[in-house]
Amino acid sequence: MSDPEKNKATAQAFYDVMFNQCRPAEAIDQYAGDTCFQHNLPFRRRRSESCSNSSRSGG
């Protein structure tokens, strides 16, 4: 099981390097893994489909 405080510190360090220090390549190299997962993709697809269906109905 992971330590929430360690996770919080890692996330804060990533955001500090990425945004405050404006060094995105270094932040990615140091903190990101080799694989990226978009966890909310199925939700976004359903939302997009329902939006496009509504606009096609003409109403």
NUTOR-528098 format. One record per residue: residue in one letter; x, y, z of N, C-alpha, C in turn; residue number from 1. Coordinates in steps of 0.001 Angstrom, whole numbers, plus 524288, in hexadecimal, padded with zeros to 5 digits. Atoms other than C-alpha are relative to their C-alpha. Layout:
<atoms>
 aa n_east n_north  n_up ca_east ca_north ca_up c_east c_north  c_up   i
  a      X       Y     Z       X        Y     Z      X       Y     Z NUM
...
</atoms>
This chain:
<atoms>
 aa n_east n_north  n_up ca_east ca_north ca_up c_east c_north  c_up   i
  m  80351   7FB5A 80000   80000    80000 80000  8037B   804E0 80000   1
  s  7FCD1   7FB4A 80085   8050A    80D7E 7FCA8  7FEE3   803E5 80461   2
  d  80058   7FC05 7FBEE   80745    818B0 805FF  7FDA6   804F6 7FDA8   3
  p  8027C   7FB54 80236   7FDD5    82400 80336  80361   804E8 80060   4
  e  7FCA7   7FB5F 7FF7A   80775    82E23 80849  8047A   7FFEE 7FC1D   5
  k  7FBD4   80073 803E4   81240    828FF 7FF79  7FDCE   8012D 7FA8F   6
  n  80284   7FEE8 80504   808DF    8293C 7F3D3  7FEFF   805D7 7FF57   7
  k  80117   7FA66 80028   80503    8372E 7F729  80500   80317 7FEF5   8
  a  7FB04   7FD4F 800BF   81330    83B86 7F802  80208   7FF40 7FA72   9
  t  7FE4A   80108 80555   8164E    83508 7EAF9  7FCD8   80337 7FC1C  10
  a  8035B   7FCE6 8037B   80AA7    83B8B 7E455  80165   805C9 8004B  11
  q  7FE8E   7FA7E 7FF5F   80E6A    848C7 7E9EC  8053F   80125 7FD73  12
  a  7FAE0   7FF40 8026A   81C74    84716 7E56D  7FF82   8000C 7FA0A  13
  f  800ED   8001C 805A3   817D0    8437C 7D7B8  7FDC8   80533 7FE20  14
  y  80271   7FB0B 8019F   80F11    84F80 7D6D4  803C2   80491 800A5  15
  d  7FC38   7FBCD 7FF3D   819E9    85822 7DC32  803C8   8004A 7FB63  16
  v  7FC4D   8000C 80460   82393    853DC 7D1C4  7FD36   80148 7FAE9  17
  m  802E1   7FF6E 804EE   81952    8535F 7C6F6  7FE36   8059E 7FF19  18
  f  80281   7FAE7 800C1   81297    86065 7C937  802E6   8048C 80288  19
  n  7FD6E   7FB9D 7FD54   8199D    868D0 7D343  80573   80107 7FDD6  20
  q  7FABC   7FF69 8020E   8273A    86635 7CDE1  80025   7FFDC 7FA04  21
  c  80085   80013 805BA   8225A    8650C 7BFC0  803ED   7FC57 7FD64  22
  r  7FC7B   803EC 80235   82A37    858B2 7BD15  7FCF5   7FAF2 7FF06  23
  p  80368   80488 800D1   82019    84F38 7B78D  802E2   7FB09 7FE55  24
  a  7FD31   804B2 801B7   829AC    845F9 7B0D9  802A1   7FD52 8049F  25
  e  7FD76   80230 7FB5D   8312B    84436 7BD88  7FBFB   7FD7D 803AA  26
  a  80419   8021E 7FC9C   82491    8421A 7C52E  7FE15   7FABB 7FDF6  27
  i  801C5   804E8 80251   82015    83790 7BBB3  8042A   7FBCC 8009B  28
  d  7FBC3   803CB 7FF78   82D5A    830F0 7BBAA  80087   7FE01 80593  29
  q  7FF17   80163 7FA8C   82E2B    83111 7CA6B  7FB53   7FD52 8028F  30
  y  80487   801CF 7FD0A   82023    82E16 7CE94  7FC1F   7FC99 7FCFD  31
  a  803E3   802FC 80301   8184F    827F6 7C36E  80220   7FA9F 7FE9E  32
  g  7FE84   80548 80182   8185F    8199C 7C016  8002A   7FF6C 7FA19  33
  d  7FFA8   80116 80599   81A05    8133B 7B2DC  7FAA4   7FF8F 7FD73  34
  t  80540   800D3 8020F   80B6A    810D9 7B15B  7FC52   80400 80257  35
  c  803D7   7FC34 7FE39   80079    81ABA 7B239  7FA8C   7FDB4 7FF4E  36
  f  8055A   801DD 80038   7F279    816E3 7B55D  7FC51   80499 800AD  37
  q  80402   7FBF8 7FF71   7E70D    8200E 7B323  7FB4E   7FD57 80281  38
  h  803E4   802E7 7FD0A   7DDFA    81B1C 7BDBC  7FA6F   801C3 7FEF0  39
  n  80544   7FE08 800D8   7D253    8238B 7BA18  7FE48   7FFB3 7FA4F  40
  l  8013E   8003C 80590   7D245    8204A 7AB94  7FA91   7FDC7 7FEE5  41
  p  8054B   801F1 80122   7C5EB    817C0 7ABC0  7FBBF   803FC 8015B  42
  f  803CF   7FBFC 7FE92   7BE79    82291 7B2C8  7FFE2   8044E 7FBE4  43
  r  7FFC0   7FBC4 803DB   7C327    82CBE 7A912  7FD88   7FE47 7FADF  44
  r  8026C   801D7 804D6   7BEF3    82455 79D9C  7FA19   80019 80074  45
  r  805AC   80003 7FF54   7B14F    82273 7A305  7FDE9   80589 7FFF3  46
  r  801BF   7FA95 7FFDA   7B02C    830ED 7A5BD  80015   80264 7FA89  47
  s  7FF99   7FDF2 80551   7B4CB    83474 79804  7FBAE   7FDD7 7FC96  48
  e  80414   80261 8032D   7AB6B    82ADB 791E0  7FAB5   80256 80141  49
  s  80513   7FDD3 7FEA0   79FE5    8302A 79983  7FF93   805AD 7FE37  50
  c  8001C   7FA9B 801E7   7A3AE    83E25 795F3  7FF0F   80020 7FA22  51
  s  800B9   7FFF7 805AD   7A4AD    83AD6 78796  7FA90   7FE0F 7FE97  52
  n  8054F   801D0 8010B   797C6    8336C 78814  7FC16   8045C 800E6  53
  s  8038F   7FBAC 7FEE9   79119    83F48 78E1F  80032   8040D 7FBAE  54
  s  7FF95   7FBF9 8040C   79662    8486D 783BB  7FDBD   7FE1E 7FAD9  55
  r  8023E   80211 804D4   791D6    83F62 778DD  7FA11   7FFFF 80012  56
  s  805B1   8004B 7FFB4   783EB    83F2D 77DEA  7FD66   80500 7FE44  57
  g  80230   7FB06 801D0   78242    84D46 779E9  7FD34   802FC 80431  58
  g  802E1   7FD5A 7FBF6   77CF6    85118 786F1  80353   801FD 80407  59
</atoms>
